[in-house]
Amino acid sequence: MPIRLITTTLLISLSLLSLTTAAQNLSGGSKPKIIVSGLRLSQFSANVYSVAELAFVNDSAGLTNDNVSRVIRTYSDEVVKAMTNYADDRFGFVALDSNTVSRLHSRSRYAEWENVFKEKYTSLVSDSVLDGQMRGTMAGYGADFLVSLNFYEITANYYPMYVTPYLKTVHRIDYEVFDRSLAVVAAGRVSLASPDIRASAMVPEYARLAREIADRLEIALTSPDLPTARQKLRVLREKRLANAWAAGISLGWGAPYGWAGAELVRNLGRKFDVGGGIGFGPSGFKAGAGVRAYLLNYGQKFTPFLGAHVAWASGLKFDVGGSEDESGNQTDPDDISNFNIPAGAALHLKSGFRWLSLRQAFLLGVGYGVPFGRYRAIVTGRQTTARQRTADSFAVGGFEAGFTYLYYLGRNL
């Protein structure tokens, strides 16, 4: 048997043995140990902040020759410290000493890659020397896994003025988790939002990174195949949205909140949400409230739902028809119809599908509004069957088709 085939077989066997042992530890016994390697200069980016700004907000102003490395070390130290202080029932996080981190960094290179969930992240590109160092480090620490923090980037939608350094920013951190055979067990990118860019202010957010790594690692260790892992990841995301608030917009014909409206929603676990909204349409200003029930775990991202909303409309009067000249004068007054759309309320029953993507949800649905009375529009002026039919279609109730976009709020999702 060729040497390369023997080596490959041994590596695969060691990888499976490592995962099996760690999975057994999850169900009982001592917690698997995860050692954490911090960042170096080339792994840090802040493309909307200058080093002087970062030094200022991190109370590092006045440093003369080494601002860049000191600022980056500040963020790296806070990330590692927050992760190693994270209390997890499944895994124990341990920080690598600075000398070991320096040795690993001296051989490290990085490249864009994609994990098994088709999520992009920055990957560690190693060689035989680095592989040996990583294995030796894990053996020396008695570790089951090694977390490599591969990239840290601070971004914002608006370039900050020096007097307003605390604009909301996104802190992106890319990571990889290696087992004892250096197989990549979990990898990805986490985005942490904060109105304060100080490293010390980000500590609660850095704890989310540790939770993300522990959750992804548990999924990898307890999933027999990739479809199961994807299903568990979807369930994990849904669990994080349980009892979360969301704000969004709704558009549509006959929708509870008119042609265009704003909506505020609260999830009740993973199966229901309740909320209310306001909007405007041809039946006037609208306001209402309702509930949606999510029926099945359909596929990876799509879930069917049923909805019931009660909405009230203020009614509206407006004119249609006629024509105006360039000065705005009416040239055909006999063609004008006066629409009087009555106020009223209706029960809106709808079904559709929700597409869930991290913090965002997109809902498409159709249904019918059952009016609580007979709301017939009044047409005066020129009266035609077509215009009466059009006016009636603007009254509350009837066919409904709409789209809703929701963004889930909260720093711990």
URZI-V374866 format. One record per residue. N is the residue number from 1. RES is the residue in one letter. SS is DSSP state (@ for helix, = for strand, . for the rest). OMEGA is omega in degrees with one decimal (* if undefined). BURIAL is 1 if it has 16 or more other C-alpha atoms within 10 Angstrom, else 0. Layout:
# URZI-V374866
n = <N	N>
res = <RES	RES>
ss = <SS	SS>
omega = <OMEGA	OMEGA>
burial = <BURIAL	BURIAL>
This chain:
# URZI-V374866
n = <1	2	3	4	5	6	7	8	9	10	11	12	13	14	15	16	17	18	19	20	21	22	23	24	25	26	27	28	29	30	31	32	33	34	35	36	37	38	39	40	41	42	43	44	45	46	47	48	49	50	51	52	53	54	55	56	57	58	59	60	61	62	63	64	65	66	67	68	69	70	71	72	73	74	75	76	77	78	79	80	81	82	83	84	85	86	87	88	89	90	91	92	93	94	95	96	97	98	99	100	101	102	103	104	105	106	107	108	109	110	111	112	113	114	115	116	117	118	119	120	121	122	123	124	125	126	127	128	129	130	131	132	133	134	135	136	137	138	139	140	141	142	143	144	145	146	147	148	149	150	151	152	153	154	155	156	157	158	159	160	161	162	163	164	165	166	167	168	169	170	171	172	173	174	175	176	177	178	179	180	181	182	183	184	185	186	187	188	189	190	191	192	193	194	195	196	197	198	199	200	201	202	203	204	205	206	207	208	209	210	211	212	213	214	215	216	217	218	219	220	221	222	223	224	225	226	227	228	229	230	231	232	233	234	235	236	237	238	239	240	241	242	243	244	245	246	247	248	249	250	251	252	253	254	255	256	257	258	259	260	261	262	263	264	265	266	267	268	269	270	271	272	273	274	275	276	277	278	279	280	281	282	283	284	285	286	287	288	289	290	291	292	293	294	295	296	297	298	299	300	301	302	303	304	305	306	307	308	309	310	311	312	313	314	315	316	317	318	319	320	321	322	323	324	325	326	327	328	329	330	331	332	333	334	335	336	337	338	339	340	341	342	343	344	345	346	347	348	349	350	351	352	353	354	355	356	357	358	359	360	361	362	363	364	365	366	367	368	369	370	371	372	373	374	375	376	377	378	379	380	381	382	383	384	385	386	387	388	389	390	391	392	393	394	395	396	397	398	399	400	401	402	403	404	405	406	407	408	409	410	411	412	413>
res = <M	P	I	R	L	I	T	T	T	L	L	I	S	L	S	L	L	S	L	T	T	A	A	Q	N	L	S	G	G	S	K	P	K	I	I	V	S	G	L	R	L	S	Q	F	S	A	N	V	Y	S	V	A	E	L	A	F	V	N	D	S	A	G	L	T	N	D	N	V	S	R	V	I	R	T	Y	S	D	E	V	V	K	A	M	T	N	Y	A	D	D	R	F	G	F	V	A	L	D	S	N	T	V	S	R	L	H	S	R	S	R	Y	A	E	W	E	N	V	F	K	E	K	Y	T	S	L	V	S	D	S	V	L	D	G	Q	M	R	G	T	M	A	G	Y	G	A	D	F	L	V	S	L	N	F	Y	E	I	T	A	N	Y	Y	P	M	Y	V	T	P	Y	L	K	T	V	H	R	I	D	Y	E	V	F	D	R	S	L	A	V	V	A	A	G	R	V	S	L	A	S	P	D	I	R	A	S	A	M	V	P	E	Y	A	R	L	A	R	E	I	A	D	R	L	E	I	A	L	T	S	P	D	L	P	T	A	R	Q	K	L	R	V	L	R	E	K	R	L	A	N	A	W	A	A	G	I	S	L	G	W	G	A	P	Y	G	W	A	G	A	E	L	V	R	N	L	G	R	K	F	D	V	G	G	G	I	G	F	G	P	S	G	F	K	A	G	A	G	V	R	A	Y	L	L	N	Y	G	Q	K	F	T	P	F	L	G	A	H	V	A	W	A	S	G	L	K	F	D	V	G	G	S	E	D	E	S	G	N	Q	T	D	P	D	D	I	S	N	F	N	I	P	A	G	A	A	L	H	L	K	S	G	F	R	W	L	S	L	R	Q	A	F	L	L	G	V	G	Y	G	V	P	F	G	R	Y	R	A	I	V	T	G	R	Q	T	T	A	R	Q	R	T	A	D	S	F	A	V	G	G	F	E	A	G	F	T	Y	L	Y	Y	L	G	R	N	L>
ss = <.	.	@	@	@	@	@	@	@	@	@	@	@	@	@	@	@	@	@	@	@	@	@	@	@	@	@	.	.	.	.	=	=	=	=	=	=	.	.	.	@	@	@	=	=	.	.	.	.	.	@	@	@	@	@	@	@	.	.	.	.	.	.	.	.	.	@	@	@	@	@	@	@	@	@	@	@	@	@	@	@	@	@	@	.	.	.	.	.	.	=	=	=	=	=	.	.	@	@	@	@	@	@	@	@	@	.	.	=	=	=	=	=	=	.	.	.	.	.	=	=	=	=	=	=	.	.	@	@	@	@	@	@	@	@	@	@	@	@	@	@	.	.	.	=	=	=	=	=	=	=	=	=	=	=	.	.	.	.	.	.	.	.	.	.	.	.	.	=	=	=	=	=	=	=	=	=	=	.	.	.	.	.	=	=	=	=	=	=	=	=	=	=	=	.	.	.	.	.	@	@	@	@	@	@	@	@	@	@	@	@	@	@	@	@	@	@	@	@	@	@	@	.	.	.	@	@	@	@	@	@	@	@	@	@	@	@	@	@	@	@	.	.	.	=	=	=	=	=	=	=	=	=	.	.	.	.	=	.	=	=	=	=	=	=	=	=	=	.	.	.	=	=	=	=	=	=	=	=	=	=	.	.	=	=	=	=	=	=	=	=	=	=	=	.	.	.	.	.	.	.	=	=	=	=	=	=	=	=	=	=	=	=	.	.	=	=	=	=	=	.	.	.	=	.	.	.	.	.	=	.	.	@	@	@	.	=	=	=	=	=	.	.	=	=	=	=	=	=	=	=	=	=	=	=	=	=	.	.	=	=	=	=	=	=	=	=	=	=	=	=	.	.	.	.	.	.	=	=	=	=	.	.	.	@	@	@	@	@	@	@	@	@	@	.	.	.	=	=	=	=	=	=	=	=	=	=	=	.	.	.	.	.>
omega = <-178.7	-178.2	-178.1	179.6	177.4	-179.5	179.9	179.5	179.4	-179.9	179.2	179.5	178.6	179.3	179.6	178.9	179.5	-179.6	179.6	179.4	-179.9	178.6	177.0	178.9	178.8	-177.1	178.9	180.0	-176.5	-179.1	173.2	-177.7	177.4	175.5	-171.1	176.3	-177.1	-172.9	170.1	-171.0	-174.9	-178.2	-173.4	178.1	175.5	-168.1	174.8	178.7	172.3	177.3	179.7	178.3	-179.9	177.6	-178.3	-175.6	176.3	178.3	178.2	-179.8	179.5	175.1	-170.1	-169.0	-170.2	-177.5	-172.5	-176.5	179.3	179.2	-178.4	176.8	178.4	178.6	-179.4	-179.0	-179.1	178.3	-176.8	-179.3	179.9	179.8	-177.9	175.4	-177.8	-179.1	-179.5	-178.2	-173.0	-174.0	173.7	-179.7	-179.0	-179.4	172.2	176.4	-172.0	-179.8	178.5	177.9	179.5	179.3	178.5	-179.5	-176.3	-179.9	-169.0	169.9	-172.9	-179.9	176.1	-178.0	-178.5	-179.7	-174.8	177.2	-180.0	176.9	-177.9	175.4	176.8	-174.6	174.5	176.9	-173.6	174.5	-175.3	-179.9	179.3	177.4	179.3	178.8	-179.0	178.4	179.2	178.8	-179.5	177.7	-179.2	179.2	-175.2	-173.4	175.1	-177.2	175.0	176.5	175.0	175.2	-167.9	-177.7	176.6	-179.6	175.4	-179.9	176.9	179.5	-177.6	178.0	-174.0	169.7	-176.2	-177.7	179.4	-174.9	-171.2	173.3	-178.7	-178.2	174.5	177.8	-178.9	178.4	176.6	-175.3	171.6	175.5	179.4	172.0	-174.0	177.8	179.8	169.4	178.8	-176.9	178.6	-179.6	178.3	-177.3	177.2	178.9	-176.2	-177.5	-179.9	173.9	-176.0	-173.9	179.3	179.0	-179.0	179.3	-177.9	-174.8	177.2	178.3	178.8	175.7	175.4	177.1	177.9	178.9	179.5	179.8	179.6	-180.0	-179.7	-178.9	177.5	177.3	-179.6	-175.5	-174.2	-179.7	-179.9	-179.0	-176.6	177.6	178.0	178.7	179.0	177.9	179.4	177.9	177.8	178.1	178.6	-179.9	178.4	178.7	-179.7	179.0	178.9	178.8	177.3	173.9	175.9	174.6	-178.5	-179.2	176.4	179.7	175.8	176.3	179.0	-176.5	-178.2	-177.1	172.7	179.2	178.5	-177.8	176.2	-171.8	173.9	-170.5	173.5	175.4	173.5	-173.3	-176.9	-171.8	-175.6	164.1	176.4	-179.3	178.9	-179.4	176.2	179.4	-177.7	177.4	-178.4	174.9	175.8	176.4	-176.1	176.4	-179.3	179.4	-179.4	-176.5	172.8	176.9	179.1	-162.9	-170.7	169.4	-170.6	179.5	-175.7	-174.8	-173.8	179.5	174.5	179.3	169.0	-178.8	175.2	-179.5	171.2	-176.8	178.1	178.1	-174.7	-171.9	-175.5	174.8	177.2	-177.9	173.3	178.2	-177.0	176.7	-177.1	174.3	-176.1	179.8	179.5	179.4	-179.0	-178.4	-178.1	-175.9	-179.1	-178.8	-175.3	172.6	178.3	179.8	173.9	-178.9	-173.1	171.3	179.5	-179.2	-178.8	172.1	-177.5	177.4	-172.2	171.6	-178.7	-178.5	172.9	172.6	-174.9	178.9	-179.5	-177.0	-172.9	175.6	177.2	-176.4	173.8	-178.3	174.5	179.9	-176.8	176.2	-179.9	-176.5	178.3	178.2	177.4	-177.0	-180.0	179.9	178.7	179.1	175.4	-172.7	178.0	-178.0	175.3	178.9	-178.4	-178.5	175.8	178.7	178.6	179.4	179.1	-180.0	178.4	179.8	-177.6	-179.1	178.3	-176.6	-178.8	172.0	-175.2	179.1	177.9	173.9	179.9	173.9	-175.7	-174.3	176.9	-174.5	-173.2	-178.6	*>
burial = <0	0	0	0	0	0	0	0	0	0	1	0	0	1	1	1	0	1	1	0	0	1	1	1	0	1	0	0	0	0	1	1	1	1	1	1	1	1	1	1	0	0	1	1	1	0	0	1	1	0	1	1	1	1	1	1	1	1	0	0	0	0	0	0	0	0	1	1	0	1	1	1	1	1	1	1	1	1	1	1	1	1	1	1	0	1	0	0	0	1	1	1	1	1	1	1	0	0	0	0	1	1	0	1	1	0	0	1	0	0	0	0	0	0	1	0	0	0	0	0	1	1	1	1	0	0	0	0	0	1	1	0	1	1	1	0	1	1	0	0	0	0	1	1	1	1	1	1	1	1	1	1	1	1	1	1	0	0	0	1	0	0	0	0	1	0	1	1	1	1	1	1	1	1	1	1	1	1	1	1	1	1	1	1	1	1	1	1	1	1	1	1	1	1	0	1	1	1	1	1	0	1	1	1	1	1	1	1	1	1	1	0	1	1	1	1	1	1	1	1	1	1	0	0	0	0	0	0	1	1	1	1	1	1	1	0	1	1	0	0	1	1	0	1	1	1	1	1	1	1	1	1	1	1	1	1	1	1	1	1	1	1	1	1	1	1	1	1	0	1	0	1	1	1	1	1	1	1	1	1	1	1	1	1	1	1	1	1	1	1	1	1	1	1	0	0	0	0	0	0	1	1	1	1	1	1	1	1	1	1	1	1	1	1	1	1	0	0	0	0	0	0	0	0	0	0	0	0	0	0	0	0	0	0	0	1	1	1	1	1	1	1	1	1	1	1	1	1	1	1	1	1	1	1	0	1	0	0	1	0	1	1	1	1	1	1	1	1	1	1	1	0	0	0	1	1	1	1	1	0	0	1	0	0	0	0	1	1	0	0	1	1	1	1	1	1	1	1	1	1	1	1	1	1	1	1	1	1	0	0	0	0	1>
